[in-house]
Amino acid sequence: MTSWLAGLEERARAVLPAPVHEYVAQGARESVSTGEARPAWAAHRFSPHVLRDVTDVDLGVELLGRRSELPWGVAPTTLQRAVHPDGELAMARATAAAGGLMVVSSNAGTPFADIGATGVRWWVQAYLPADRTLAEPMLARAVEAGAEAVVLTVDTPVVGTKHAVGESIWATVDPALVRVNFGPGHEERPGADKATDLGPHDLDWLRESTGLPVVVKGVLRPDDARRCVDAGASAVWVSNHGGRQLDRVLPTAVALPPVVAAVGDDAEVYVDGGLRSGLDVLAALAAGADAVFLGRPPVWALAEGEEGVARLHAELVEETVEALRLAGCRRVADTRDLLAAPALPAP
Ligand SMILES: Cc1cc2nc3c(=O)[nH]c(=O)nc-3n(C[C@H](O)[C@H](O)[C@H](O)COP(=O)(O)O)c2cc1C
Protein backbone atom coordinates (compact mmCIF):
# COMPACT_ATOMS: atom_id res chain seq x y z
CA MET A 1 0.00 0.00 0.00
CA THR A 2 1.38 3.33 -0.99
CA SER A 3 0.18 6.77 0.10
CA TRP A 4 -2.24 8.82 -2.00
CA LEU A 5 0.55 11.33 -2.66
CA ALA A 6 3.03 8.64 -3.75
CA GLY A 7 0.53 7.34 -6.30
CA LEU A 8 -0.22 10.77 -7.83
CA GLU A 9 1.91 10.55 -10.94
CA GLU A 10 0.83 7.02 -11.82
CA ARG A 11 -2.84 7.93 -11.55
CA ALA A 12 -2.28 11.02 -13.69
CA ARG A 13 -0.39 9.00 -16.28
CA ALA A 14 -3.39 6.69 -16.59
CA VAL A 15 -5.74 9.54 -17.55
CA LEU A 16 -3.57 12.07 -19.37
CA PRO A 17 -2.72 11.95 -23.08
CA ALA A 18 0.82 10.54 -23.35
CA PRO A 19 2.42 13.78 -24.68
CA VAL A 20 0.92 15.78 -21.79
CA HIS A 21 2.21 13.31 -19.21
CA GLU A 22 5.61 13.33 -20.82
CA TYR A 23 5.75 17.14 -20.99
CA VAL A 24 5.13 17.45 -17.28
CA ALA A 25 7.43 14.59 -16.25
CA GLN A 26 10.41 15.30 -18.48
CA GLY A 27 13.73 16.80 -17.46
CA ALA A 28 16.33 18.51 -19.62
CA ARG A 29 18.93 16.52 -21.55
CA GLU A 30 19.83 13.39 -19.52
CA SER A 31 17.32 14.13 -16.70
CA VAL A 32 20.08 13.75 -14.11
CA SER A 33 18.86 16.69 -12.01
CA THR A 34 15.21 15.71 -12.29
CA GLY A 35 16.07 12.23 -11.02
CA GLU A 36 18.26 13.43 -8.14
CA ALA A 37 15.86 15.99 -6.66
CA ARG A 38 13.73 13.75 -4.45
CA PRO A 39 16.49 11.41 -3.17
CA ALA A 40 18.46 14.47 -2.07
CA TRP A 41 15.64 15.45 0.33
CA ALA A 42 15.35 11.87 1.54
CA ALA A 43 19.06 11.92 2.44
CA HIS A 44 18.34 14.28 5.36
CA ARG A 45 18.01 12.74 8.81
CA PHE A 46 16.05 14.39 11.62
CA SER A 47 17.01 14.73 15.23
CA PRO A 48 13.55 15.08 16.82
CA HIS A 49 12.62 16.72 20.11
CA VAL A 50 10.58 14.85 22.75
CA LEU A 51 8.72 15.87 25.91
CA ARG A 52 7.11 18.80 24.15
CA ASP A 53 3.46 19.69 23.86
CA VAL A 54 2.45 19.07 20.25
CA THR A 55 -1.32 19.17 20.80
CA ASP A 56 -1.88 22.18 18.57
CA VAL A 57 0.19 22.36 15.43
CA ASP A 58 0.13 25.48 13.25
CA LEU A 59 1.43 25.15 9.68
CA GLY A 60 0.90 28.85 8.92
CA VAL A 61 3.78 31.07 7.79
CA GLU A 62 4.18 34.75 7.03
CA LEU A 63 5.15 35.29 3.39
CA LEU A 64 5.93 38.80 2.17
CA GLY A 65 4.07 40.26 5.09
CA ARG A 66 0.90 38.19 4.90
CA ARG A 67 -0.08 34.96 6.57
CA SER A 68 -0.45 31.84 4.47
CA GLU A 69 -2.15 28.86 6.12
CA LEU A 70 0.27 26.50 4.38
CA PRO A 71 4.08 26.51 4.30
CA TRP A 72 3.94 25.45 0.63
CA GLY A 73 2.66 27.12 -2.48
CA VAL A 74 1.87 26.04 -6.01
CA ALA A 75 4.86 26.75 -8.30
CA PRO A 76 4.24 28.27 -11.74
CA THR A 77 3.61 25.69 -14.44
CA THR A 78 2.46 26.10 -18.03
CA LEU A 79 -0.21 24.13 -19.84
CA GLN A 80 -2.49 23.47 -16.88
CA ARG A 81 -5.44 23.61 -19.28
CA ALA A 82 -3.91 20.73 -21.26
CA VAL A 83 -4.03 18.69 -18.04
CA HIS A 84 -7.61 19.59 -17.16
CA PRO A 85 -10.10 21.86 -18.96
CA ASP A 86 -10.53 23.95 -15.79
CA GLY A 87 -6.74 24.40 -15.61
CA GLU A 88 -5.59 27.36 -13.51
CA LEU A 89 -9.13 28.01 -12.26
CA ALA A 90 -9.38 24.60 -10.59
CA MET A 91 -5.86 25.03 -9.22
CA ALA A 92 -6.76 28.47 -7.87
CA ARG A 93 -10.07 27.47 -6.29
CA ALA A 94 -8.66 24.47 -4.48
CA THR A 95 -5.61 26.41 -3.32
CA ALA A 96 -7.74 29.32 -2.10
CA ALA A 97 -9.94 26.93 -0.14
CA ALA A 98 -6.83 25.52 1.56
CA GLY A 99 -5.63 29.04 2.47
CA GLY A 100 -2.60 28.66 0.23
CA LEU A 101 -0.68 30.64 -2.34
CA MET A 102 -0.44 30.09 -6.09
CA VAL A 103 2.18 31.41 -8.46
CA VAL A 104 0.76 31.79 -11.94
CA SER A 105 2.97 31.28 -14.99
CA SER A 106 3.13 34.22 -17.36
CA ASN A 107 2.44 31.57 -20.03
CA ALA A 108 -0.84 30.60 -18.32
CA GLY A 109 -3.85 29.59 -20.40
CA THR A 110 -6.38 31.46 -18.24
CA PRO A 111 -6.85 35.24 -18.05
CA PHE A 112 -5.32 36.68 -14.88
CA ALA A 113 -8.59 38.47 -14.12
CA ASP A 114 -10.42 35.12 -13.92
CA ILE A 115 -7.74 33.68 -11.64
CA GLY A 116 -7.88 36.75 -9.39
CA ALA A 117 -11.68 36.50 -9.26
CA THR A 118 -11.42 33.10 -7.51
CA GLY A 119 -10.11 34.96 -4.46
CA VAL A 120 -6.86 32.98 -4.37
CA ARG A 121 -3.78 34.71 -3.06
CA TRP A 122 -1.47 34.79 -6.07
CA TRP A 123 1.84 36.00 -7.44
CA VAL A 124 2.67 36.35 -11.13
CA GLN A 125 5.75 34.67 -12.60
CA ALA A 126 7.58 36.45 -15.41
CA TYR A 127 10.12 35.58 -18.03
CA LEU A 128 11.39 38.89 -19.34
CA PRO A 129 11.66 39.37 -23.11
CA ALA A 130 14.67 40.92 -24.87
CA ASP A 131 12.57 44.08 -25.25
CA ARG A 132 11.40 44.56 -21.65
CA THR A 133 8.59 46.89 -22.66
CA LEU A 134 6.80 43.96 -24.35
CA ALA A 135 6.20 42.48 -20.88
CA GLU A 136 4.50 45.62 -19.59
CA PRO A 137 0.91 44.90 -20.71
CA MET A 138 1.07 41.36 -19.24
CA LEU A 139 2.45 42.69 -15.96
CA ALA A 140 -0.16 45.46 -15.86
CA ARG A 141 -2.92 42.86 -16.28
CA ALA A 142 -1.47 40.87 -13.39
CA VAL A 143 -1.31 43.91 -11.11
CA GLU A 144 -4.87 44.83 -11.99
CA ALA A 145 -6.02 41.28 -11.24
CA GLY A 146 -4.52 41.36 -7.76
CA ALA A 147 -1.09 39.73 -8.06
CA GLU A 148 0.76 40.48 -4.82
CA ALA A 149 4.31 39.90 -6.04
CA VAL A 150 6.23 39.27 -9.22
CA VAL A 151 8.44 36.21 -9.46
CA LEU A 152 11.24 36.72 -11.96
CA THR A 153 12.53 33.41 -13.34
CA VAL A 154 16.24 33.85 -13.99
CA ASP A 155 17.37 30.35 -14.98
CA THR A 156 15.96 30.46 -18.50
CA PRO A 157 18.02 32.60 -20.91
CA VAL A 158 17.18 29.78 -23.33
CA VAL A 159 14.83 26.86 -22.84
CA GLY A 160 16.75 23.72 -21.84
CA THR A 161 16.48 20.97 -24.46
CA LYS A 162 14.18 18.09 -23.62
CA HIS A 163 13.90 14.99 -25.73
CA ALA A 164 10.37 13.69 -26.06
CA VAL A 165 10.13 9.92 -26.41
CA GLY A 166 6.87 10.12 -28.29
CA GLU A 167 5.11 12.99 -29.99
CA SER A 168 6.05 16.43 -28.64
CA ILE A 169 3.27 18.26 -26.85
CA TRP A 170 3.84 21.33 -28.97
CA ALA A 171 2.75 19.34 -32.02
CA THR A 172 -0.62 18.55 -30.46
CA VAL A 173 -1.53 21.31 -28.04
CA ASP A 174 -4.11 23.97 -28.88
CA PRO A 175 -2.17 27.28 -28.98
CA ALA A 176 -5.17 28.93 -27.30
CA LEU A 177 -4.15 27.16 -24.07
CA VAL A 178 -0.96 29.17 -23.60
CA ARG A 179 0.05 32.82 -23.19
CA VAL A 180 -3.44 34.25 -23.14
CA ASN A 181 -2.28 37.17 -21.01
CA PHE A 182 -0.08 38.61 -23.74
CA GLY A 183 -1.55 40.63 -26.59
CA PRO A 184 -2.29 38.90 -29.91
CA GLY A 185 0.78 38.31 -32.07
CA HIS A 186 3.12 38.81 -29.08
CA GLU A 187 5.53 36.07 -30.10
CA GLU A 188 6.06 37.46 -33.60
CA ARG A 189 7.13 40.90 -32.35
CA PRO A 190 10.84 41.73 -32.60
CA GLY A 191 12.33 41.52 -29.10
CA ALA A 192 9.78 38.97 -27.81
CA ASP A 193 12.41 36.23 -27.36
CA LYS A 194 13.56 35.54 -23.83
CA ALA A 195 16.13 38.04 -22.58
CA THR A 196 19.68 36.70 -22.56
CA ASP A 197 21.02 39.77 -20.76
CA LEU A 198 19.13 39.80 -17.46
CA GLY A 199 20.94 41.64 -14.69
CA PRO A 200 20.33 42.97 -11.20
CA HIS A 201 19.00 46.23 -12.72
CA ASP A 202 16.01 44.25 -14.03
CA LEU A 203 14.84 43.80 -10.45
CA ASP A 204 14.61 47.59 -10.07
CA TRP A 205 12.79 47.91 -13.34
CA LEU A 206 10.29 45.19 -12.37
CA ARG A 207 9.67 46.67 -8.94
CA GLU A 208 9.17 50.14 -10.33
CA SER A 209 7.01 49.15 -13.26
CA THR A 210 4.71 46.92 -11.17
CA GLY A 211 4.92 48.45 -7.71
CA LEU A 212 5.19 44.86 -6.40
CA PRO A 213 7.84 43.07 -4.35
CA VAL A 214 10.18 41.00 -6.52
CA VAL A 215 11.02 37.34 -5.89
CA VAL A 216 13.94 35.87 -7.85
CA LYS A 217 13.38 32.25 -8.90
CA GLY A 218 16.11 29.93 -10.09
CA VAL A 219 19.02 30.77 -7.77
CA LEU A 220 21.41 27.99 -6.71
CA ARG A 221 24.51 29.85 -5.48
CA PRO A 222 24.94 31.84 -2.27
CA ASP A 223 26.86 34.62 -4.06
CA ASP A 224 24.01 35.04 -6.56
CA ALA A 225 21.48 35.00 -3.72
CA ARG A 226 23.37 37.86 -2.10
CA ARG A 227 23.43 39.80 -5.38
CA CYS A 228 19.65 39.41 -5.60
CA VAL A 229 19.14 40.70 -2.07
CA ASP A 230 21.55 43.59 -2.61
CA ALA A 231 19.57 44.45 -5.76
CA GLY A 232 16.39 44.69 -3.69
CA ALA A 233 14.82 41.21 -3.99
CA SER A 234 12.25 40.54 -1.27
CA ALA A 235 12.81 36.80 -1.58
CA VAL A 236 15.18 34.34 -3.24
CA TRP A 237 13.74 31.11 -4.59
CA VAL A 238 16.20 28.21 -4.75
CA SER A 239 15.24 26.19 -7.81
CA ASN A 240 16.71 24.28 -10.72
CA HIS A 241 13.41 24.47 -12.56
CA GLY A 242 12.60 20.87 -11.71
CA GLY A 243 15.73 19.80 -13.66
CA ARG A 244 14.30 21.31 -16.84
CA GLN A 245 17.05 23.86 -17.56
CA LEU A 246 20.78 23.14 -17.11
CA ASP A 247 21.08 19.42 -16.42
CA ARG A 248 23.55 18.03 -13.84
CA VAL A 249 23.14 21.04 -11.56
CA LEU A 250 23.21 20.42 -7.84
CA PRO A 251 20.01 19.30 -6.10
CA THR A 252 18.12 22.12 -4.39
CA ALA A 253 18.34 20.17 -1.10
CA VAL A 254 22.10 20.70 -1.33
CA ALA A 255 21.93 24.28 -2.63
CA LEU A 256 19.50 25.56 0.02
CA PRO A 257 21.59 25.75 3.24
CA PRO A 258 24.39 27.96 1.85
CA VAL A 259 21.77 30.29 0.32
CA VAL A 260 19.95 30.52 3.66
CA ALA A 261 23.25 31.40 5.34
CA ALA A 262 24.11 34.04 2.72
CA VAL A 263 20.70 35.72 2.82
CA GLY A 264 20.27 35.73 6.61
CA ASP A 265 17.32 37.82 7.71
CA ASP A 266 17.61 40.22 4.78
CA ALA A 267 15.04 38.44 2.60
CA GLU A 268 12.86 35.34 2.56
CA VAL A 269 14.16 32.10 1.03
CA TYR A 270 11.98 29.56 -0.75
CA VAL A 271 12.86 26.25 -2.37
CA ASP A 272 11.34 23.84 -4.86
CA GLY A 273 12.34 20.63 -6.63
CA GLY A 274 11.45 17.06 -5.76
CA LEU A 275 9.29 17.86 -2.73
CA ARG A 276 6.70 15.09 -2.66
CA SER A 277 5.67 14.39 0.94
CA GLY A 278 5.28 15.84 4.41
CA LEU A 279 8.71 14.50 5.31
CA ASP A 280 10.23 16.33 2.33
CA VAL A 281 8.47 19.54 3.39
CA LEU A 282 9.79 19.11 6.93
CA ALA A 283 13.34 18.59 5.63
CA ALA A 284 13.18 21.81 3.57
CA LEU A 285 11.72 23.85 6.43
CA ALA A 286 14.28 22.42 8.83
CA ALA A 287 17.02 23.44 6.38
CA GLY A 288 15.82 27.03 6.67
CA ALA A 289 13.29 27.58 3.86
CA ASP A 290 10.58 30.11 4.73
CA ALA A 291 8.28 28.22 2.37
CA VAL A 292 8.49 25.49 -0.24
CA PHE A 293 6.88 25.24 -3.67
CA LEU A 294 5.49 22.27 -5.53
CA GLY A 295 5.77 22.03 -9.31
CA ARG A 296 4.69 18.67 -10.69
CA PRO A 297 2.58 17.36 -7.77
CA PRO A 298 -0.22 19.96 -8.18
CA VAL A 299 -0.20 19.32 -11.92
CA TRP A 300 -0.61 15.57 -11.41
CA ALA A 301 -3.36 16.32 -8.89
CA LEU A 302 -5.05 18.62 -11.40
CA ALA A 303 -5.54 15.61 -13.67
CA GLU A 304 -8.19 14.72 -11.03
CA GLY A 305 -9.63 18.27 -11.29
CA GLU A 306 -10.26 20.74 -8.48
CA GLU A 307 -10.97 17.84 -6.12
CA GLY A 308 -7.57 16.38 -6.87
CA VAL A 309 -5.79 19.61 -5.97
CA ALA A 310 -7.92 19.96 -2.81
CA ARG A 311 -6.92 16.46 -1.81
CA LEU A 312 -3.26 17.17 -2.53
CA HIS A 313 -3.32 20.04 -0.04
CA ALA A 314 -5.29 17.99 2.50
CA GLU A 315 -2.99 14.96 2.30
CA LEU A 316 0.07 17.15 2.58
CA VAL A 317 -1.40 18.93 5.60
CA GLU A 318 -1.99 15.57 7.26
CA GLU A 319 1.51 14.30 6.52
CA THR A 320 3.23 17.54 7.52
CA VAL A 321 1.28 17.93 10.76
CA GLU A 322 2.15 14.33 11.66
CA ALA A 323 5.82 14.95 10.82
CA LEU A 324 5.92 18.11 12.96
CA ARG A 325 4.26 16.36 15.89
CA LEU A 326 6.64 13.41 15.72
CA ALA A 327 9.56 15.85 15.56
CA GLY A 328 8.34 17.70 18.66
CA CYS A 329 7.44 20.89 16.78
CA ARG A 330 4.27 22.97 16.99
CA ARG A 331 5.12 25.45 14.30
CA VAL A 332 7.43 25.94 11.37
CA ALA A 333 9.78 28.16 13.36
CA ASP A 334 10.41 25.23 15.75
CA THR A 335 11.84 23.04 12.96
CA ARG A 336 15.06 24.90 12.30
CA ASP A 337 17.31 22.77 14.53
CA LEU A 338 15.98 19.39 13.42
CA LEU A 339 18.55 18.32 10.88
CA ALA A 340 21.14 15.89 12.12
CA ALA A 341 24.46 16.71 10.48
CA PRO A 342 25.79 15.37 8.30
CA ALA A 343 23.07 14.33 5.86
CA LEU A 344 23.68 11.01 4.15
CA PRO A 345 25.75 11.44 0.99
CA ALA A 346 23.67 12.88 -1.83
CA PRO A 347 22.90 10.28 -4.50
C1 LIG B 1 5.21 21.24 -16.72
C2 LIG B 1 6.04 22.29 -16.07
C3 LIG B 1 5.93 23.62 -16.50
C4 LIG B 1 6.68 24.61 -15.88
N1 LIG B 1 6.50 25.92 -16.27
C5 LIG B 1 7.17 26.91 -15.62
C6 LIG B 1 6.94 28.28 -15.93
O1 LIG B 1 6.12 28.62 -16.78
N2 LIG B 1 7.66 29.21 -15.26
C7 LIG B 1 8.58 28.89 -14.28
O2 LIG B 1 9.21 29.76 -13.69
N3 LIG B 1 8.79 27.59 -13.95
C8 LIG B 1 8.10 26.61 -14.58
N4 LIG B 1 8.30 25.30 -14.21
C9 LIG B 1 9.20 24.99 -13.07
C10 LIG B 1 8.40 24.94 -11.75
O3 LIG B 1 7.93 26.23 -11.40
C11 LIG B 1 9.25 24.42 -10.59
O4 LIG B 1 10.43 25.18 -10.49
C12 LIG B 1 9.62 22.93 -10.67
O5 LIG B 1 8.61 22.19 -11.33
C13 LIG B 1 9.83 22.38 -9.26
O6 LIG B 1 10.18 21.05 -9.27
P1 LIG B 1 9.14 19.84 -8.99
O7 LIG B 1 8.36 19.70 -10.25
O8 LIG B 1 10.05 18.68 -8.75
O9 LIG B 1 8.30 20.21 -7.80
C14 LIG B 1 7.58 24.29 -14.84
C15 LIG B 1 7.69 22.95 -14.42
C16 LIG B 1 6.92 21.96 -15.02
C17 LIG B 1 7.05 20.55 -14.52
The ligand as an ORCA input file, in Angstrom:
! r2SCAN-3c Opt
* xyz 0 1
  C       5.207     21.244    -16.724
  C       6.037     22.293    -16.075
  C       5.934     23.618    -16.502
  C       6.682     24.614    -15.880
  N       6.503     25.923    -16.270
  C       7.172     26.911    -15.616
  C       6.936     28.279    -15.928
  O       6.124     28.619    -16.782
  N       7.660     29.212    -15.257
  C       8.581     28.886    -14.278
  O       9.213     29.757    -13.691
  N       8.789     27.586    -13.950
  C       8.103     26.612    -14.576
  N       8.303     25.300    -14.215
  C       9.198     24.986    -13.071
  C       8.400     24.943    -11.752
  O       7.932     26.226    -11.403
  C       9.252     24.424    -10.587
  O      10.434     25.181    -10.488
  C       9.618     22.932    -10.674
  O       8.614     22.192    -11.327
  C       9.825     22.383     -9.260
  O      10.181     21.048     -9.265
  P       9.142     19.840     -8.988
  O       8.358     19.698    -10.247
  O      10.051     18.684     -8.746
  O       8.302     20.208     -7.800
  C       7.580     24.285    -14.839
  C       7.691     22.950    -14.422
  C       6.924     21.965    -15.021
  C       7.054     20.553    -14.524
*
